[in-house]
């Protein structure tokens, strides 16, 4: 029996297409969820994984599968439906899972034969057994999986071509921010994989550089921090010779022992969501935790960087308190904090979030011709109605922010600072040049976006 697992192309990756710039190879990640399902698949199935973000294959030239599995974020939904339609025309059953399938169940059911909601690990073998005997059910609910029992992902099934390997050490996030669907999908309970399993998986990766895909690597509570320290100690003891980046909240900077162990274990970069340059904005997003103990963000960033760890800062533009000039304010805050890279996103109501419910009830979801409009829900397009910023205004604020932070003098200053602090200046340069080179591409994408919106309302 042949099983084909497909990660549809993501419009976000198409904007920053690898072919546009060789630096963009560093912004394409492996579809780890499909690799995990492949690891759970019994040996009687011949498994193939297709990641369309490295280029869509000619499906008609491939051996006909007996079952197709598709995962998708919201922005991938349209392409997922196209792929599903192709295989269903051939009589191949298609099952779809992932966050969009969970949050938009009725819509997804119109395009596929079966849907898996929640985390698929707990029901995947049941899905395969039913498919084997021609009795696929319309819906399977995986709920919240026990990740301590999950076998290793099939890293061997993906070709080379990625700059980073991928590992997950925990699931769930205790933060529950209004714009984020992680808690709705993965739960608020912070679940950790057994440390020996994580270390073995790290050792098995062929890539030297690794992305730790956890939504919150170190958690927020004392027991979370203690477990993170134990993990880092085990990684140091194993002498893995890997360098990795991860996501964490700003409390990552609060514990010197944690930082020391992380650096020794190979941590070279951390992605931190600052979200807003104002306390009011942070509170409005439900992220009051970041303001505990009167945190000094600049000092926190410096503490992380003193351990040779780069800091990428993320902000959200379009909050109800954001007014004209917010682009420059965000850039200035990021410069003041001293972050090495800046990633700014438009406030985007994603299905399953409190933000979606609030904006929908207020009639503020501007792009609502679904499923067609899902392709704009990449966080890189303004899809909502913003209180103090028009469509043109918020796009200009985003461009101004990028040009301010990624000006040539600013990039040179950051690279010199990294040279002086011995914080991977080449990696920092690659990241900065990638973002700078994409300003032109993004401007063209915004122009096309506005043209299509204007045509629709003409």
N, C-alpha and C positions, 0 to 999 in steps of 0.2 A: 504493500500500500504506500502511495506517495502522498506526503504532506508538504504543502508549500506555505510558509509563514511569511507574510509581506508587511513591511513598513512603508506605507505610501509616501510619496514625496511631500515635503512640507513647504508651503509657500514662503515661509521665513527663510528656508535654505535657498529657495529659488531666487530670492532677493539678493542674498549674499552668495550667489552661486560660486562654487569652487572654481569654475572656469573663469570667472570674472577676476579673481585674484588668487594667487597661490597661497596667500595668507589664510584664506577662508577654509582651508583644510583643517585648521585648528578650531573651527566652529561647527563641525559636524560630529555628532555623537553616535555611538553604536546603539541599536535597538535592543537594549538589555532584556526587556520583558519577553521578547520573542526567543532570545537565547535561553531564558529560564524555562519557558514552555517546551522548547526543544529538549532540554535536559530531563523533563518529566515525561517525555514521549516514549512509549515502549519500543523495543528494538525491532518489532515487526513493521514499523513505519520507517520509510526512507524520507528523511527530513531535509528540506532546502529552505534557507532563509534568504529573502530578497530585501535589500535596503535600497529603495528607489532614490534616496538622497545622494547616492553615489552614481546614479544613472539608472533609468528604468530599462529593464531588459525587453526583448521581443518575446512576449509571453507565448505567442503562437508557435515560436520555434522551440519552446521548452517541452519536455515530456509532460503529457497531460496528468495533472495531479488527481488524486481521489478525494482530497479535501483541501480547502484553502482557509487559512486563518489570517485575519487582518487585525492589526491594532491601529488606533488613531487618536491623536489629540483632536480637539475641535477644529483647528485650522486644516487638518488633513482629511476632514470628513468627505469633502467633494471628490477628492482623488480616490479615497477608499471606496466610494460608491461606484466610481468608474471601473475600478479594478474588479469589484464584486460583480458588476453587470457583465463584464467580459467573460468571467469564468462561469457564471450562471447560464449564459447563452450556450455554453458548451456542455451544460448538464452537470457541472461540478458544484457540489454544495459548498456554501461559504458561511463561515462563522466569524463574527466580529466581536471584539472586546476592547477594553481600554476605557479611558475616562469619558470620551464622548459617548460611547455606547451606553455607559452607565447613566449619564446625566440626560441623554436624549433618546431614551429607549424606544418610544413609539416611532420616532423618525427613522431610527436605524433599522427597525424591524421591517420597514417597507423596502429595504434594499438588500437584505441578506436572508439566509435560511435560518440562522440561529444567532442568538446574542448571548454573550457572557457578560454579566454585570459584576461589579466589584473586582476583587483580586482573583484571577483565574486558577491559581495553583490548586485550590481545593476541589475543583470540579473538572479539571482538564482531562484526566484519565477517563472520567465518565463521558465527557463529550466525544472523545476518540472511540470509546467502546460503542456508543450509540451510532456514530458515523459509520463504523465498521459494519454494523448490522442494519444500516439503512433506516434508523429510527430516531434521527435527530429531533430533539425537542426545540420549540421556538425560543425558550429562554432558560438559561442556567444562572443561578446566583452564587457567585463564589464567595461573597461576603468579605470578611477579613481573614486572610490566610495565616496559618502558623508558619512563619518563615524559618523557624528553627529546623523544620523537617524538609526544606526544599533542597533538592540535589543541586550540584554545581551547574551553572549555565553552560551551554555548548559554545564556547568561544571559538572552537575549531571550525564552525560552520560559516563564519564570515571571512571574506577575503581580506587581504591586507589593503592598505589605502587609508586607514584611519590614523590620525596623529596620536589618538589616545585610546587606551583600553578602557574598560568600564567595570566597576565593582559597586555593589550595594551592600552596606553593612547594617542598615536599619531602615525601618519604614514608619510612617506616621509623623505627625508634628503636633506638639502641644500648644502651638501659638494661635491657630484658628483666626488668621487675618481675614478681613471681610472680602478681599479681592482674590483669595486663594482657595482652590477646591481640593487641596491635599487632604484636609481634615475630613471633608465629605466623602472622599474616595478611599483614602488609606486609614482613616480613623485618627482620633486624638491620642490613642494609646501608642506610646513610643516603644516599638518592638525591635529588638536587636538580634542579629544572627549570631550563632556561636562563634567566638573569636577564632578557634582553630580552623573553622571552615573558611572564614574570611582570609586568613593568612595563606591557606592552601590555594585559594583562588588567585590571590595576588601573585603568588609564586608561579602559577600556571600561565599567566599572561605573557604573550610574546612582546607586547609593547613595553617600552621603558617608562613612558608617561601614561598616567592613569587618571580618569575622572571618577571620583567617588560620587555616585548619583544621589546619595541621601539628600532629602530635602532639608535636613537639619542634622549635621554630622554629630555634634556634641550634645544636643538636647539643651534643656534648661534647668533641670533639677540636679541636686548633688549626686544622686545615684547615676544619672546620665553621664555626668562629668567623670565620675569614678570609672564607669565602664569604658569611656573613651580613652582614659589614661591606660587602662588595662590593655585595650586594643593596641594602642601605640607602643606600649612596652613589648608586646608580643611581636609586633612588626619589626621593632629594633632588634630583638633577640633573633629573629629569623633572618636578619641581614638580607632583605629582599632586593635591595639595590633598585628600587622603583622611586620615581618622583610623581607626586600626585597633587591634584587640586580638588577642592570640595566646597560645599555650601554650608554656611553656619550663621548664627545670629551673632550680634556684637559681643555677647558674653564670652565668646571664644577668647577675647583679649583679657578677661578678668583673672585668669589663673596662670601664673608664670610657669608652674610645673607642667600644666597642660600644653602650653606653647612650646616649651623645651622638648617635651616628648614628641609632639607633633612634628617639629622640625627634624628631630633625629630619625623619626619614622619615614621621612621623605616628603612631608608637606611643603610645597613650594608656592602655593597660591590658595587663597580663600575668597569666595564670592559672598559678599555681605549685603543684605538689603537694608539700606538706610531709608528708602522710600520717599521721604520728604525732607526739605531743608528746615522745616519748622516743627516744633513740638505739637502744634495744633493738627498739622497734617498727619503726623505719626499716630496720634491718639485717634483721629478720625478713621484710620484704617484698622483700628483694633490691635495696634502693636505697642501698647503702653509698656510692655516688658523692656523695650529698648531704652526707656527713659528712667528706669529704676536706678536709684543711688546717684542721680544727677550725673549720668555718664558724660564724660568729655570725649566726644568722638575722635577728635584729633589725637588726643593722648592714647586712646585705644588703638587707633590705626598704627601709631608709632610703636606701641608695644609689640604688635604683631610683626611689623616690619623689622624690628631689631633682631628677630629670630630668623631673618632671611626669607620671610614669607611675603609674597606679593598680595596686595589687597585690591580686589575689583569691587567697586561700589555700584549698587543698583538704586535707581530712583524711579518714581512714578510721576508722570505729568498728566494733569487734568483733574486733580482733586478739586472739590468744591471751593476750597480757599485759594486755589491758584489763580492769579491774575496776570495781566500782561507784564512781561519781564521775568516770568518764572523760569524761562530757559537759562537766562544769565544767572539767576539766583541759584539754580541747581549746579551749574558749572562752577560758580564761585564757591559753593559749599563743598563740592568734591575736591576742588583745588585746596581749600582751607584744610579739609580733613587729611589731605595728602594721599589720596588713593592712587593706585598705579594705573587703573583702567576705570572707565565710567560707562555704565550701560543704563540708558534711560528708556523707559517704556511708557506708552500711552495707557492711561487708566482704561482697562478693558473688562466689561462685564462678561464673565465666562459662565456658562450654564453650571448650576450646582453651587454657586457662591452666593453669599449674602448680598454682595454688590449687584449680581444679576437680578435678584428678587427686588431689591430696592429700586434700581433703575427701570426695571420693567414696569413696576407699579406706578412709577412717575412718568412713564411714557418717554424715557430718555435714551432708549436704544435706537440709534439712528439707522443703523444697517440691520434690517430685520427681515429681508427677503430670503428666508432659509429654505433649503440648505445652501443655495448659491452663495450667500454672503458669508458663510463660515470661513471662506478662504481668506477673509480679511482679519480674522480673529487670531492674529499672530502676536498681538501686543505691540506691533510696530505700525499699526494704522489707527487713526482716531475713529472709532466705530460708534461712539456715543455722543450725546449732546452734553457739552461741558458748560458749567454755570457761567463762567466769566470769559470764555475763549471760544471764538467761532472756529469753524473748520480751518480756514486759511490761517487764522491767528495761531492756533496750537501747532500747526505744521511749521510755521515760521519760527515759533519758539523752540521746537525740537531741533531745527537746523541750526539756529543760533547757538544753542547749547553745545551741539557737537563741534561746531567750528571754534567755539571759545575754548573748550577743553582740549580738542585735538589739533590746535594750531601747532605749527612747526616749532616755535620757541617753547611751548609748553611740553611737547614731546621730548625735545632735547633736554629740558630741565629735569624731567622725570627719569630719563635714561641716565643722565649724569648722577642723579641722586642714587639710582640703583647701582651704578658702578661704585660709587663711594661706599654704599652700604652693603655691597656684595650680595645683592638681591636679584640674581638672574636678569641682568640687563638685556640680554638677547631676547628672552621670552617677553619681557616688558615691551621691547621695541617691536616685536612681531605683533603683539596684541594692539598696540597703539597704531601701527601702520595699517593693520587690518581694518580697524574702525575708521581711520582717516580715509583710506581708499574707498570705503563704502559710502561715504557722504554723497559722492556724485551719483552712485547707483541708487541710493535711497531718495535723492531729490527727483530722479527720473521716475521712481516708483510712486512717489507722492503726486507728481504731475499726472501720471496715468490714472491714479486713484481718484483724483479730483475730476478728471475728464470723464471717467465712467460714472461718477456720482452725478455730475452735471447733465450728462446724456440721459441718465435714468429719470431725472426730475424735469427734463425739458418738456 
